[in-house]
């Protein structure tokens, strides 16, 4: 019954890397289309490589897989496949991360990347009634100069991009490294978010808030180690975009039963539930809800609160947020 209730909940997904939705079958199809020889001989061999021991071991495979994305139709097919998949999960709104440096550093023009994604997102809004925002992420393992260059490349497409974020290898790359880039992005009118407190310490969350001036923290599960930070997150209702199955796959927690999602929720934080890189981590948003519910004994009220938070934390208008939250509340009456 709870699976049916989860299915019925309108949802917004706020922590989703579009390159992380590249399913093995599509990867092989695009490799054939573009004449690229993959390291793995079959879909099955590729899936066996999804045994990650930390964030970096995943990123190594993630960046290798992204090499099959070469032309605008590839980015369209990637994005459209994600939208049609989450439409089945009753997702109504998505705020999608993309990593332009992963592609432009290979010689793929910025226009090809964003052109394919935007065409799919616009078709998704027309045909599937899924609204969207697009968030450009800077790769934190690269230097500040590379981030400034990427921001400059994005400016001609500013009308298509709603925000900037920060992702990739967290350890050793604190948010402070990109303080000046985020200041310039904010001055240009971009919303700001950042990955922090997944593998990195609570201090990275403080930096993201105080130096990058972000309105949302992606992951943030290590906030629980800092009582003062927890108080701030609660008082200011700063959203955390939590990704349970991702956290297990990357060994942030040993078991889903050990995850602190329920603790963060019970502490009064604005916690949302998301899939991160579902092709690699074994579950789209519906499966994250279902497995988290079972492992953490989440109630209907908990599930509804997570869904409500997803709209509260989004960049939708207040009227749009309230419409979806009213639909969620009606399911509880």
SULKA-V585691 format. One line per field, one symbol per residue. phi: phi as a letter, one per 20 degrees, with the letter a starting at -180 (. if undefined). psi: psi as a letter, one per 30 degrees, with the letter a starting at -180 (. if undefined). A space follows every 10 residues. Layout:
phi->???
psi->???
//
This chain:
phi->.fffffgfff cdddcbeffe dffgffgfff ffgdmdeefd fbgfffffee dedafffffg fgffffffec cgfffffgff ffffffgfem fdbcceecdf fgdffenefg ffffffffff ffffffedmd fbcccedeef feefffffff ffffgfdgfe deaccbbnge fncfgggdgf ffffffffoe fccafameef fggffgfffe delfebdemm fegffcfffg fffffelffd eecgfffffe mfcfcffefe gffffffnee edcbdmcffd dnrefgffff ffgffdlfeg ffffffffgf egefeffgff gfffffffff fee
psi->eeeeeeefkk kkkfijjefg gjleeeeeee eeeghkjlfk fleeeeeffh ikfaeeeeee eeeeefffje lefeeeeeee eeeeefefgh kfkkjkklie ffeefggkke eeefeeeeee eeeeeeefhj lllkjkkkjf flleeeeeee eeffefgeff kfllakaaje kgileffgee eeeeeeefgk lklkkkhdfl lfeeeeeeee efhlfkkkcg fgfffjeeee eeeeefhkkk jkieeeeeeg geleleffkg eeeeeffgli klklfdifff ggkaeeeeee eeeeeghkle eeeeeeeeee eeflglleee eeeeeeeeef ff.
//
